[in-house]
Amino acid sequence: MKRVVITGAGTINSLGHDVATTLEAMREGRCGIGPLECRDVERLQIRIGGQVRGYEPETRFNRQQLSLYDRFTQFTLIAAREAIAQSGLEFSGELAARAGVILGNSGGGMTTLDDNYRAVYEEGKNRVHPFVVPKLMNNAAASHVSMEFNLKGPSFTVSTACASSNHAMAQAFQMVHGGVTPAMVTGGSESMLCFGGVKAWEGLRVMSRDACRPFSANRNGMVQGEGAGIFVFEEYEHAKKRGAEILAEVIGYAMTSDASDIVMPSKPGAARAIAGAMQDARINPEQVGYINAHGTGTAANDKTESAAVADVFGAHADKLMMSSTKSMHGHLIGGTGAVELLACIMAVRDGVIAPTIGYEEPDPECALDIVPNEAREREVDVALSNAFAFGGLNAVLALRGV
Amino acid sequence: MSDIQNRVIAIIAEQAVLEPSDISLTSTLEELGIDSLGLVESIFAIEEEFDINIPFNANDPKESDFDISSVASIVAGIGALVKEQS
């Protein structure tokens, strides 16, 4: 089996419009969550979100591109441009024929849906723009990345709610690992901070009105975010031969299904995914120094996740660090695992552990070292990234420094 | 007629990223660099502009009851539809 390394990373999210700015914000424990700006915000109960601010689409795309790119596709392309530029790869010939793009996404073009439902239902229009379908389809982002960068290998979109990106990256890892292709573009994106997108989440009554405070006893729910995270996964020898900078090595993953409930998390399902990722990576639990938690800030997730980690790691659970960066960038739903992988890269490469901000009161049911409020400097051998989705679909990735 | 012609040419020019003065009545959409997606977008824009329905089926443009072989034929077709549907 081939070793798989990350040779490019890109992002845009509420913490920053690129990787450097995002990691700096994580190091400083900055919060990207703020008052939501969207049409009819006054009709929403939930009025905060991790929105991408100061973003001017016209400076990144021409008019014709904008008529075809939903916001989630725009974010994806911005992050892909950064990641592929950093990797230094140019896709042509044999490499282009084999390399593809696998992305995670949950909602598709929600702002496109929202705008056009308004047009036909609210405004009573009987005609919509011809590009509604190619704009809103979940695979639009992956397809536009394939077209912009000439990726002609296996390409598709994975949709597993909040675990979409982790499932996508696990699949891309598997393809490089198994020798199908020397490189894959992978990650995920989401943009559903529009009226309908927030309203739908509001209905579940799991959203916080003031802040995302994962693992804190006074946590009161999750906060949505938006953006994208894109990576270049490359076969180790291929990367080494061309002298590429290696950000981290992906050493394993596991996916499990709870097969129990459509919204409630399950401790055994989460624990099997965490243990499975370590087994796949052939590491001992003691080698894991950091876990980027799913850590949504809901009552159910955080205690279930803490219990799963305690079960899997035993005594070592008290020694490892586990933080939820959702406290800073919000929950990017289908794109969240991709942005969170950046925190894992920072841990294994730079020895900087991103904090869980907004932490106010210890919760005996979440009694792990959750790196409260301030980043920490600590050498880490292996980092795990957890994602446990609605529908009970779990995916955990394992990274190591190179 | 000239009002309709100017408005149609403005829409086609915008789609082709050209100045209206660059568009002649004998131009074909192909010559102007308008592809199949550009064509349906132009038809949508014309329908919106004139509040009409254009009987155009992208599956088989030649069989549609609407002639798109040149700018002149499009302008003539719109003129007829505006009269018919107003």
Interface residues (C-beta under 8 A of the other chain):
Chain A: R63 Q64 S67 L68 R127 H129 P130 F131
Chain B: V17 L37 V40 E41 I43 F44 E47 E48
